[in-house]
Amino acid sequence: MSERTQMVTRPARVIGAERGVGRRRKRTRLHAVTVACLGACIAAALWGVLAGSSSLTVGDVVRTLAGGGTRAQQLVVLDLRLPRVLVGLLVGASLGMAGALTQTFARNPLATPDILGVTSGAAFGGVAAIVLAGGSYVVGSTLLGLGLPVVAALGGLATATVVYGLSWRGGIDGYRLILIGIGATATLGGLTSYLLARAQITDAAAASQWLVGSLSSVSWSSVRPVLVVLVVIAPVALAQSRHLELSRLGDEMSSGLGLNVQQHRLIVIVCAVLLTSVAVSASGPIDFVAFVAPQVARRLARTGRPPLIASALVGALIVTGGDALSRGVLPGEVPVGIVTTAVGAPYLIWLLTRRKEREASS
């Protein structure tokens, strides 16, 4: 090999080695963040089992889970607190992953199921199941023979279809998608208020309590639908990770690299809608989790897009920790939806302000 050739090829090798080291460092940091979030979720789950009016120790919880403990401890741990903690973990994970999917798909941190109208569509379906069926969702009311999770999923899917269809103009623009989603959210909010105004007082009270976003009425029957959907949908969503990386390059470039853009979008939207809908059906609409969790995970991992697993774990941590905080620290039992709103709304204002300052400086 000539001296001139060595001078050309050697820097390329050095650059390739540096890029490889950079990728390994990013993967290592992502894995470390994921493990740390998992440990935090376990700690929050333990706190959630301990928090409440009935004081328990860690030893009491361990003995009860192992089959011992008093009858009162078994009632508190196994029948009341454990399903509540599990639903919080599953709901938070579903919302966190759904937010990561929609934000990456739209290439905009504001494009969450809350903003795009999916949450409002699922909430409208849930209120319809509660009000029009003439009974509380706690005792398993149905609408047209369909359970609350199914009706919520149909409402979320229908809203996502309308918003996506109205946003399509030879492609999807993130800001147009958000604006149409805001309009759909406002419309569905008005329809939901109309249903509440026309409902019987008992049904309206049950629906209003559900709309706040609370884990106070969950039971073991609430765990199964969320668990099944998350176990089925999460692998499908994770299989789209490589395609999500390509979609960040834009429609034309990703299509040129062999990505079927429309099929990819359909899979991502269906996964996000199903995850959001089943979460809403279990606990009511818990706002801002799908917005905050992916952004926190992305900043912790320092990745170009929200990582799916880390976003799910951060979402689980937010919901479970917020519920434990409301029961163990705050006066009275504040619904977890209020806690997440109190945290998420200032974060949204900060993000919008930061984007505005960045645009003004550029």
C-alpha positions in Angstrom: 0.0 0.0 0.0 1.4 3.4 -1.0 2.1 6.1 1.5 -0.6 8.3 0.0 -3.2 5.5 0.3 -2.3 5.0 4.0 -2.8 8.8 4.6 -6.3 8.5 3.2 -7.5 5.3 4.7 -6.0 5.8 8.2 -8.2 8.7 9.2 -11.3 6.8 8.0 -10.4 3.9 10.3 -9.9 6.3 13.2 -13.2 7.9 12.5 -15.0 4.5 12.3 -13.4 3.4 15.6 -14.5 6.6 17.3 -18.0 6.2 16.1 -18.0 2.6 17.3 -16.8 3.7 20.8 -19.5 6.5 20.8 -22.3 4.0 19.9 -21.1 1.6 22.6 -21.1 4.4 25.2 -24.6 5.4 24.2 -25.8 1.8 24.5 -24.1 1.4 27.9 -25.7 4.6 29.2 -29.1 3.5 27.9 -28.8 0.1 29.6 -27.7 1.8 32.8 -30.7 4.2 32.7 -33.1 1.3 32.0 -31.8 -0.7 34.9 -31.9 2.3 37.2 -35.5 3.0 36.2 -36.4 -0.6 36.8 -34.9 -0.4 40.3 -36.8 2.9 41.0 -40.1 1.2 39.8 -39.5 -1.7 42.3 -38.9 0.8 45.1 -42.0 2.8 44.1 -44.1 -0.4 44.1 -42.9 -1.3 47.6 -43.7 2.2 48.8 -47.1 1.8 47.2 -47.8 -1.4 49.1 -46.7 0.2 52.4 -48.4 3.6 51.9 -51.9 4.1 53.3 -54.0 4.5 56.5 -53.2 0.9 57.7 -49.5 1.0 58.7 -47.4 -2.0 57.5 -43.8 -2.8 57.7 -41.6 -4.4 55.0 -41.6 -7.6 57.1 -45.4 -7.6 57.2 -45.6 -7.3 53.5 -43.1 -10.1 52.8 -44.8 -12.4 55.2 -48.2 -11.7 53.7 -46.9 -12.3 50.1 -45.3 -15.5 51.3 -48.7 -16.8 52.5 -48.5 -15.7 56.1 -49.7 -12.6 57.9 -53.0 -11.9 59.7 -56.3 -11.9 57.9 -56.4 -8.1 58.0 -52.9 -7.8 56.5 -53.9 -10.2 53.7 -57.0 -8.1 53.0 -55.0 -4.9 52.8 -52.0 -6.2 50.9 -53.5 -8.8 48.6 -56.9 -7.4 47.9 -56.5 -3.6 48.1 -52.9 -2.4 47.7 -51.2 -5.0 45.5 -53.7 -4.8 42.6 -53.6 -1.0 42.8 -49.8 -1.0 42.6 -49.8 -3.5 39.7 -52.4 -1.4 37.8 -50.3 1.7 38.4 -47.2 0.0 37.0 -49.0 -1.3 33.9 -51.0 1.8 33.2 -47.9 4.0 33.5 -45.8 1.7 31.3 -48.6 1.6 28.7 -48.9 5.4 28.6 -45.1 5.9 28.6 -44.6 3.6 25.7 -47.5 5.1 23.8 -46.1 8.6 24.2 -42.7 7.5 23.0 -44.3 6.0 19.9 -46.4 9.0 19.0 -43.6 11.5 19.7 -41.2 9.6 17.5 -43.7 9.0 14.8 -44.7 12.7 14.5 -41.1 13.9 15.2 -42.5 16.3 17.8 -42.4 16.1 21.6 -45.9 17.6 21.8 -47.5 14.8 19.8 -48.7 12.7 22.6 -52.0 10.7 22.9 -53.3 13.5 25.2 -52.7 16.2 22.6 -53.7 14.1 19.6 -57.2 13.3 20.9 -56.6 9.6 21.5 -57.0 9.9 25.3 -60.2 12.0 24.9 -61.6 9.5 22.4 -61.0 6.6 24.8 -62.4 8.7 27.7 -65.5 9.5 25.7 -66.0 5.8 25.0 -65.5 5.0 28.6 -68.0 7.6 29.7 -70.5 6.3 27.1 -70.1 2.8 28.6 -70.7 4.1 32.1 -73.6 6.5 31.3 -75.5 5.0 28.5 -75.4 1.5 30.0 -77.0 2.8 33.1 -74.5 1.5 35.6 -71.1 2.0 37.1 -68.1 0.6 35.4 -66.9 -0.8 38.7 -69.6 -3.5 38.5 -68.8 -4.2 34.9 -71.3 -2.2 32.9 -71.3 -2.6 29.1 -72.4 -0.6 26.1 -74.0 -2.6 23.3 -72.6 -5.8 25.0 -69.0 -4.6 24.9 -66.9 -4.1 28.0 -65.3 -0.8 29.0 -61.8 -1.7 27.6 -63.3 -2.5 24.2 -65.5 0.6 24.1 -62.5 2.8 25.1 -60.3 1.2 22.5 -63.0 1.8 19.8 -63.2 5.4 20.9 -59.4 5.9 20.7 -59.1 4.1 17.4 -61.9 6.1 15.8 -60.4 9.4 17.0 -56.9 8.5 15.8 -58.4 7.5 12.4 -60.2 10.9 12.0 -57.2 12.9 13.2 -54.8 11.1 10.9 -57.1 11.3 7.9 -57.7 15.1 8.4 -53.9 15.6 8.9 -52.9 13.8 5.7 -51.9 16.1 2.8 -49.5 14.0 0.8 -47.7 13.4 4.1 -48.0 14.1 7.8 -46.9 17.4 9.2 -46.3 17.4 12.9 -47.8 20.8 13.6 -50.9 20.1 11.5 -51.4 16.8 13.4 -51.2 18.5 16.7 -53.6 21.3 15.8 -56.2 18.9 14.5 -55.7 16.7 17.6 -56.3 19.7 19.8 -59.6 20.4 18.0 -60.6 16.8 18.3 -59.8 16.9 22.0 -62.0 20.0 22.5 -64.9 18.4 20.5 -64.8 15.2 22.4 -64.6 17.1 25.7 -67.8 18.9 24.8 -69.5 15.6 23.9 -68.3 14.0 27.2 -69.7 17.0 29.1 -73.0 16.6 27.3 -73.2 12.9 28.3 -72.5 13.8 31.9 -75.2 16.5 31.9 -77.8 14.1 30.6 -76.9 11.2 32.9 -78.5 10.0 36.1 -76.8 11.5 39.1 -75.3 8.1 40.2 -73.9 7.4 36.7 -72.6 11.0 36.4 -70.8 10.7 39.8 -69.2 7.4 38.7 -68.1 8.8 35.4 -66.8 12.0 36.9 -64.7 10.1 39.4 -63.3 7.9 36.6 -62.5 11.0 34.5 -60.3 12.4 37.2 -57.8 9.5 36.8 -57.7 7.4 39.9 -56.6 4.0 41.1 -58.8 3.9 44.1 -61.4 1.6 42.5 -59.2 -0.9 40.7 -59.2 -4.6 41.5 -57.6 -7.8 40.2 -60.1 -7.7 37.3 -58.6 -4.4 36.3 -55.1 -6.0 36.0 -55.8 -8.6 33.4 -56.9 -6.4 30.4 -53.9 -4.0 30.8 -51.5 -6.9 31.3 -52.7 -8.8 28.2 -52.6 -5.8 25.9 -49.1 -4.7 27.2 -47.7 -8.2 26.8 -49.1 -8.5 23.2 -48.4 -4.9 22.0 -45.0 -4.2 23.6 -43.1 -6.8 21.5 -44.8 -5.4 18.3 -43.8 -1.9 19.3 -40.2 -2.9 20.1 -39.9 -4.7 16.7 -40.5 -1.2 15.2 -37.5 0.3 16.9 -35.3 0.2 13.8 -38.0 1.6 11.7 -38.6 4.4 14.2 -34.9 5.4 13.7 -35.4 5.5 10.0 -38.7 7.4 10.2 -36.8 10.3 11.9 -35.0 11.0 8.6 -38.3 12.0 6.8 -40.7 10.2 4.5 -38.6 10.4 1.3 -35.3 9.3 2.8 -36.8 6.5 4.9 -38.7 5.2 1.8 -35.5 5.3 -0.1 -33.9 3.2 2.5 -36.6 0.5 2.1 -39.1 1.5 4.8 -42.8 1.0 4.0 -43.8 4.3 5.6 -47.5 3.8 5.5 -47.4 0.2 7.0 -45.0 1.4 9.7 -47.3 4.3 10.6 -50.3 2.1 10.8 -48.5 -0.3 13.1 -47.3 2.5 15.3 -50.6 4.2 15.5 -52.5 1.0 16.4 -50.0 0.1 19.1 -50.2 3.6 20.6 -54.0 3.7 20.5 -54.4 0.3 22.0 -51.9 1.0 24.8 -53.6 4.3 25.6 -57.1 3.0 25.4 -56.6 0.0 27.7 -54.8 2.3 30.2 -57.6 4.8 30.2 -60.2 2.0 30.6 -58.4 0.8 33.7 -57.8 4.0 35.6 -59.4 6.8 33.7 -57.4 9.4 31.8 -54.2 10.1 33.7 -52.9 13.2 31.9 -49.3 14.2 31.0 -47.7 10.8 31.7 -47.5 10.0 28.0 -46.0 13.5 27.5 -43.5 13.7 30.4 -42.2 10.1 30.6 -40.7 9.8 27.1 -38.9 13.2 27.4 -37.5 12.4 30.8 -36.3 9.0 29.5 -34.7 10.6 26.4 -32.9 13.2 28.5 -31.6 10.6 31.0 -30.4 8.3 28.2 -29.2 11.2 25.9 -30.7 9.5 22.9 -32.0 11.1 19.7 -35.5 9.7 20.3 -37.4 8.5 23.3 -36.3 4.9 24.1 -39.4 2.7 24.4 -38.4 0.5 27.4 -37.0 3.4 29.4 -40.1 5.5 28.6 -42.4 2.7 29.8 -40.4 2.4 33.0 -40.4 6.1 33.7 -44.2 6.2 33.0 -44.7 3.3 35.5 -42.6 5.2 38.0 -44.6 8.4 37.6 -48.0 6.8 38.1 -47.0 4.4 40.9 -44.9 7.0 42.7 -47.6 9.6 42.3 -50.3 7.3 43.7 -48.1 6.4 46.7 -47.3 10.0 47.2 -51.0 10.9 47.3 -51.8 8.2 49.8 -48.7 8.4 52.0 -47.7 12.1 52.1 -50.4 14.4 50.8 -53.4 15.2 53.1 -56.4 13.1 52.1 -56.3 10.7 49.1 -55.7 12.9 46.0 -56.3 11.1 42.7 -53.1 10.3 40.8 -54.4 12.2 37.8 -54.3 15.4 39.7 -50.7 14.7 40.9 -49.5 14.0 37.3 -51.2 17.1 36.0 -49.6 19.2 38.7 -46.2 17.9 37.6 -46.8 17.7 33.8 -48.4 21.1 33.2 -45.4 23.2 34.4 -43.1 20.9 32.4 -45.2 21.5 29.2 -45.0 25.3 29.8 -41.3 25.1 30.3 -40.8 23.0 27.1 -42.9 25.5 25.0 -41.0 28.4 26.5 -37.7 26.7 25.7 -38.7 26.0 22.1 -39.8 29.6 21.6 -36.5 30.9 22.9 -34.6 28.5 20.7 -36.5 29.6 17.6 -36.0 33.2 18.5 -32.2 32.7 18.8 -31.9 30.7 15.6 
